[in-house]
Structure formats: C-alpha cells, structure tokens
Amino acid sequence: MDNYIPFLLIPFIGWGVRRYLIKHRDYSTLKRITLGIGISAWFVTEMARSFYRPYIYANDINDWVIADTIGNSLGTVTAVFMILTMSGRGTSWDWRLVGMVIAGLIGYEMLNLADDHPFDVNDVLATLLFGGISILVYARILARHGASDPR
C-alpha cells in the first residue's frame, strides 16, 4: 500500500493519450471507448494491487486466487485496450494486435520457466480468460463503432 505512483500517473497518461489522439485527428468514438476501458481497467488493477491484495493476504482469506492473478486478469484488459487506443484502426488489423498482446503476455509468463522464478499456471489462465473477455467486449464495440465511425 506504499506505492501510489500509478495513481499519480493514471490521469497524466490518460490526458497525454487523449491529447495525442486529438493532435493526430484520431480521437473517434471508438478510441474514446477503448481509452476509457483501458484507463478504468488500469485504475481498478492498481486499486486491487494496493488495497485488495494486501488485505486478502494479511487476513489469510481464500478468494479463489483472485488476489494472486489480479495483475494478469485486469492487466490484460488494460494492455489490450490501451494498445487498441494507440494503434487500433477499427479494422481486421485490430484482431492481430489483440492476438499479439495476449501472446506477448503469455510469453512473458512463460519466461518464468527459464529462470528461478515460480511459474503460476493461474496467471496464464487469467490472461487467457480476460483476453477472451476483452475480445468479446471489443467485438461488440467494433460492431457498433468500427468502420462507420468517421476518423
């Protein structure tokens, strides 16, 4: 609970990304939604890491590995939607981006096998589950605000 730097960074990064998109005339409804989801997921991730996880660990509560995998679950949502905000086109290219982000996050977890760090299969499962949820959410958003949204 002593690391509050992410809470200070969230508004600045949100403002900076928004300003960048406006400057490049790319601040469409699709980008507003993906930015909102990405920043919100990041905020909830950091809240859970800073308050929920320490509380669960301190009180020895069994929460079905939610506290252990919070970084991989909501962190996956954050990564997917922030990448889509910055690089998404509202086209089929976006699916490649999503796949690369999810594969990269799983690959990062697999690097633990090559080192002395413990490998946690629950982290991989959380990445896959929340990557799938992100795909479903983005498919809905893209169907509604994708190609017909003027850029």
C-alpha positions in Angstrom: 0.0 0.0 0.0 3.0 2.3 0.0 3.3 2.6 -3.8 1.0 5.3 -5.1 2.9 6.3 -8.2 0.5 4.6 -10.6 -2.4 6.6 -9.1 -0.5 9.8 -9.9 0.4 8.6 -13.4 -3.1 7.5 -14.5 -4.6 11.0 -15.1 -1.4 12.2 -16.8 -1.3 9.2 -19.1 -5.0 9.5 -19.9 -4.6 13.2 -20.6 -1.5 12.6 -22.7 -3.0 9.8 -24.8 -6.2 11.9 -25.4 -4.1 14.9 -26.4 -2.0 12.8 -28.8 -5.1 11.3 -30.4 -6.7 14.8 -30.8 -3.5 16.2 -32.3 -3.4 13.4 -34.8 -7.1 13.7 -35.6 -7.8 10.2 -34.4 -10.0 10.8 -31.4 -13.0 8.9 -32.6 -15.8 7.4 -30.6 -14.1 4.0 -30.9 -10.8 5.5 -29.4 -12.7 7.3 -26.6 -14.3 4.0 -25.6 -11.1 2.0 -25.7 -9.2 4.7 -23.8 -12.0 4.8 -21.2 -11.9 1.0 -20.8 -8.1 0.9 -20.7 -7.7 3.6 -18.1 -10.5 2.3 -16.0 -9.1 -1.2 -16.0 -5.7 0.2 -15.1 -7.2 2.1 -12.2 -9.1 -0.9 -10.9 -5.9 -3.1 -11.3 -3.9 -0.7 -9.2 -6.6 -0.3 -6.6 -6.8 -4.1 -6.2 -3.0 -4.4 -6.1 -2.7 -1.7 -3.5 -5.6 -2.4 -1.2 -7.5 -5.7 -2.0 -4.4 -8.0 -2.4 -2.7 -6.9 0.9 -6.0 -7.2 2.8 -6.6 -10.7 1.5 -3.0 -11.8 2.3 -3.0 -10.1 5.7 -6.2 -11.8 6.8 -5.4 -15.2 5.1 -8.7 -15.2 3.1 -9.2 -17.7 0.4 -10.5 -15.7 -2.6 -10.0 -18.4 -5.2 -6.7 -16.9 -6.5 -8.2 -13.6 -7.5 -5.7 -11.6 -5.4 -2.8 -13.7 -6.9 -3.9 -13.1 -10.6 -5.3 -9.6 -10.4 -2.3 -8.2 -12.4 -2.8 -10.8 -15.2 -6.6 -10.5 -15.3 -7.3 -6.8 -15.4 -3.7 -6.1 -16.5 -4.6 -8.0 -19.7 -7.7 -5.8 -20.2 -5.5 -2.7 -19.7 -2.9 -3.8 -22.1 -5.4 -4.9 -24.8 -7.4 -1.7 -24.7 -4.5 0.7 -24.4 -2.8 -0.9 -27.4 -6.1 -0.6 -29.3 -6.4 3.0 -28.3 -2.9 3.9 -29.6 -2.6 1.5 -32.6 -6.1 0.2 -33.4 -7.6 1.1 -36.8 -11.1 -0.2 -36.3 -10.5 -2.9 -38.9 -9.4 -6.5 -39.0 -5.8 -5.4 -38.2 -7.0 -4.9 -34.6 -7.5 -8.6 -34.2 -3.8 -9.1 -34.9 -2.9 -6.6 -32.3 -5.1 -8.2 -29.7 -3.6 -11.6 -30.5 -0.1 -10.2 -30.3 -0.8 -8.6 -26.9 -2.3 -11.8 -25.4 0.5 -13.9 -26.9 3.1 -11.5 -25.6 1.6 -11.6 -22.1 1.6 -15.4 -22.1 5.1 -15.4 -23.4 6.2 -13.1 -20.6 4.7 -15.6 -18.1 6.5 -18.5 -19.8 9.8 -16.7 -19.3 9.5 -17.7 -15.7 10.1 -21.3 -16.8 13.6 -20.3 -18.0 14.6 -18.7 -14.7 14.3 -19.4 -11.0 11.0 -17.5 -10.6 8.0 -19.6 -9.8 5.7 -20.4 -12.7 2.0 -19.9 -11.9 -0.4 -21.6 -14.3 -3.2 -19.5 -12.8 -1.6 -16.3 -14.2 -1.6 -17.9 -17.7 -5.3 -18.9 -17.3 -6.2 -15.5 -16.1 -4.5 -13.9 -19.1 -6.4 -16.3 -21.5 -9.7 -15.8 -19.7 -9.5 -12.0 -19.6 -8.0 -11.9 -23.1 -11.1 -13.7 -24.3 -13.4 -11.3 -22.4 -11.5 -8.4 -24.0 -12.0 -9.9 -27.4 -15.8 -10.3 -26.8 -16.1 -6.7 -25.5 -14.1 -5.3 -28.3 -16.1 -7.2 -30.9 -19.3 -5.6 -29.5 -17.6 -2.1 -29.6 -16.2 -2.7 -33.1 -19.6 -3.8 -34.4 -21.2 -0.6 -33.1 -18.5 2.0 -33.6 -15.9 0.4 -36.0 -15.9 1.1 -39.8 -18.9 3.5 -39.8 -17.2 5.9 -37.3 -15.6 8.8 -39.2 -11.9 9.4 -38.4 
